[in-house]
Amino acid sequence: MNEAQIFAQLAKALSQIVVGQPGLVQDLLVALLAGGHVILEGVPGTGKTLLVKALARLVQAEFRRIQLTPDILPADILGTNIFDFNSRSFTLQRGPVFTQILLADEINRTPPKTQAALLEAMEEQQVTLDGESMALPDLFWVVATQNSLEFEGTYPLPEAQLDRFLFKLLVDYPEPKAERQMLLNSQAGLQTKRLDLEQLNPIASAEDLLRARQAMRAVRVTEPLLDYLLALVHRSRQSPDLLLGASPRSAVAWLQVSKAKAWLAGREYVTPDDIKATAAPLLRHRLILRPETQLDGLKPDGVINSLLGQVPVPR
């Protein structure tokens, strides 16, 4: 089974576990292939945590989960040096960040000081403790969740941290037909607890994913498409609806996810539709709307659709 077939099998398996979310599953796999971190935002009970745990199991990745609360400290994430009285030396006790797939559950419930503990890890794939830098695994991937409805006792992520997330994916309720299938699965004895996840048959390995990322880099992007992507980025910075447009980091990320989208579709070249299809998840958390724009009832996705309509598509 080649790398492309592996991702097709992953999509099929995840869609059977988290029913009725095919678009979410596809976007999550695009982010995994592109090597970019993800925010999953949605109401409780929509399968956000289950989806990440199942994916980690299917790719045989080392998985750690942090349940973020107001009393969590940076050392609880990164680790700390502990003095051993017997050896009279310090021993590093590594935190959960030293893993391949890290689930940061309810990331906006922990204070900015603790949120910032992930900044270096997410951007530079390393952690610095007491002046010593330690590399994280090649597959290091952060998926953070947050509730879209509760704001009391939460700490919104600053722009610098939001920009380090490749995608913000909105997790909505499944369609009635899919939800009915969930009930039928439950009635048939399917449970989503730990024991059932451990019974999942792995489909890939971390090495397979890294090879797929290498293969994805060969996807071609023509000069007109590069200019089209740049025109969209620059237009966002000039938009009268926005206080903050797309960053240079987001332009590079947009190129990578467009290539990942094309590769998963079985193509060796990027099309304008690949760029358009990844615009909303890539930009919705990076753009800051002006207050008057918000008063007019506009949402980030609406501004993004407007931007896509303003820039001519190359022929």
N, C-alpha and C positions, 0 to 999 in steps of 0.2 A: 504494500500500500504506500503510494507516494504521499508527499506533504499535502497536496491539494485534496486528495481523497481523505486524508486524516481530518482536515477541517470540515469537510462535508459530513463525515461521521460524527464529529463533535457536535455540529449543529443539530443533527438528527437526534442524538442522544439527549442533549440538553432540552430540546423541544418536547421530548417525552417526559422529562422530569418537571420542568416549569412550563405548564401547558398554556397555550394561548399567547405567547410572547415571542413570535418568530423574529420580529424586527429587533427587539431587544437582544436576543441571542446573537443575531447576525452582527449587530453593532459592537457587542462585547468581543466577539471573535476578531473583528476588524482591529479593535484597539489592542488586543493581545498580540496579533500578528505585527502590528506597527510598533509594539513595545511601549505603549503609552498608558498612563494611569487613568483611572475612571472614577467618576462620581455617579452613584446610582441614587436617584432621588425619587421617592414615592411614599405612599401611605403604608402603614404597617400591614403585614400579612400578604404582600404581593410577591413574595419569593425572592427578594433581593439576596439575602444571606444564603439561602438554599442554592441559588444559581451559582454563586461564587464557590461554595464548598463542593458542589458537584463537579464544576469545571476543574478545580484543583485535583480532585480524585481521578477524573478521567485522563488527565495529563500526567499523573503520578508526580505532581509537584509537592514540595514541602510547603505546608500551609500553616499559617498562624493567624489567630484572630485576636483583636484588641477591642474590648467593649469600652468605648471612651465615655468617661463621666467627668464631672467638674473637678474631682479630686485626683485624677490621673496626673502624674508628673512626667517630665521628659525622660527621666531615668527609667520609668516603667516601660517606656517604648524602646529606648536605645540601649539600656543596660548601664552598669556602673562597675567601677573597680572596688573590690572588697578586700580589706586587709586580713590576711591569714596570720593569726598569732603563732601558729606552729612553725610555718616557714618564714615568718617575718617578712612577707612580701605581699604585693597586691595581686589579686587574681581577677581577671575580667569575667563578670557574669553578664553574658550577652542577653539583650532584650529581644522581644518578638520581631523586631525589624529585621533581624538576621534570618531571613527566610526567602523563599522564592515567590510565593503569593501571600500578600499580607492584606487581610480584611480589616479595615478601620471602621468599625461599626459606630454609626451616629457620630461622625467626626465633628459636627458642629455643637456637640454637647460638652466639649472640653475647651478650656481657655486657650487664648492665642499663644501663650508661652508653650503649652504642650503641643498645639497644632504645629508650631514652628520647628519642633523636633524632627519633623518629617521632611523639611525643606531640602536639606543637603542630600538626604537619601534619595528623594524623588528626582532631583535634578542631576546629581553627580554620581549616583549609585555608590555612595560610600558614606561612612559614619565616622565622625571625629570625636573621640573621647579622650580627655586629658591630654590633648595635643597630638594624639596618635590617630592617623587615618586608616580605616579598615574597609576593604572592598566588600560590597554586597554581591550576591550571586548574579550571574549573567542574566538570569530570567527574572530578576527582581521586578515585581509588579504590584502596585498598590490599587486596591479597589476600596473606595470609601462609600459609605451609605449615609443618607440623611433623610429625615422626615420632611415632607413638603408642607405639612400643615402646622406643626408645632413650632412656635417661635419663643415661647417663654422659657428662660433658662438655657438659651442657646447662644453661641458666639459665631456670627457669620465669618466665613473664611475670608481673609484679606486677598486683595487682587494678586499679590505676588504668589500666593499659594494656589489660587484658582488657576492661574496661568500655567502651573505645573501639571495640571490634569489635562490629559488629551481630550477626553470626552466627558460631557455631562449627559447621562441618559435618563430620561423620564420614564418611570415605571408606572404604568396605568393599570386600572382594573382589566382583567381579561374579558373577552366577549362572552355573552351568555352561553353560547355553545361550548366554548372552551371551559367555562366554569362548571358546566354540567359534567363535562368529561372528568374534571377534577373530582367531583363527587362520586362518579362511577368508579374511578380509580381507587378512591378511599374505601368505597363499599367493597371493592374486590380485594381489599387487604393491603394495598400499597401505602406504605408509610414513608415519611421523609425524615425520620429520625436517624441518628448516627449509624445504627447497625445496618440500615438499608443502604446508606451511602457507601459503607465499607464493602458492600456486596457488588458495587458497580465494577464492571470489567474495564480496566484502563484501555484507552484507545491509542494514546500517544505518550511520548516522554518529553522531558525538557529538551533533550538533544534534538528531537523531531521539530519542536517549535523554533529552536534557534536555526536549524537548517532552513525552515520555511521562511524565516526572516531574511536569511541570506539570499534565498531564491527570489524573494519579493523585490529586492534591490535592483534586479535586472529589468524590472518593468520600465518601459520607455515613457518619457514625457516630452512632447514636442515643445519647441520654443513658443509657438502661439498659445499653448495651454499654460506654460509658465507665466507668460504675460497676462493671460486671463486671470490666473490665480492672484498675481500681484495687483492687478487692477481692482479686484474685489477687496483685497486687504487695504489698499490705499483709499478706496471709496468709503470703507468703514470708518477710517480716521477722519474723513471729511464730512461725515453724515451729520446733519443738524439735529438728529434725534439722539446722538450719542455724546457722552462726556469722554468715554474711552473706547477706542476702536481696537482692532486686532493688533497684537504685538508681533515683532519679528519672530519670536519663538513659535507663535501660532501659525505663521506663514510656512515655516519649515515643517511643522507638524501636519499642516493641511496637505502638503506635498506627499508626506509619508502615508497618510491615511488614504489618500486618493490612489496611490500605488497599491496599498493593501486591498482596497476595494476592488480594483481591477484584477489583481492576482487571484482573489477569491472567486471572481466571476470567470476565471479561466482565460483571461486576456493578458497579453504581453505589453499592452499599451494603455494609457489613461485616456478617458474620454471626458468631455465637459460634464456628463451626467455623474461621473465619479466625484468630481469636485462639488457639484451641487448637492449630491446625496449626503455628503459628509459635512456640509456647511453648518447645519443647525446643531448637531451634537458637539462640533468642534468650537463653535463661537458663542453659544447661548450663555455660558458661564463667564466668558471673557469680556463681553460688551457691557458697558455701564450706561444705562439710559439716563437722559436728562430728566429732572423732576417734572417738567412740563409734558414730556413724552409719556411718563408714567400716569400723569393726571388725565391724559387723553385716552388712557386704557390700552396703550400699545404694550406688547410683550416682546422680549428679545427675539423670539421666533418670527414674529411679524416684521420686525426691522430687518432680520436676515433675509426673509423672502423679498422684501422691498429692495435690498441691496442686489440680490441675484437678478432682479428684474431691471435694474439700472445699468448693468454692465453687459455690453453686447457679447454674445457667445461666438467664439472663433469658428469659422467654417473649415 
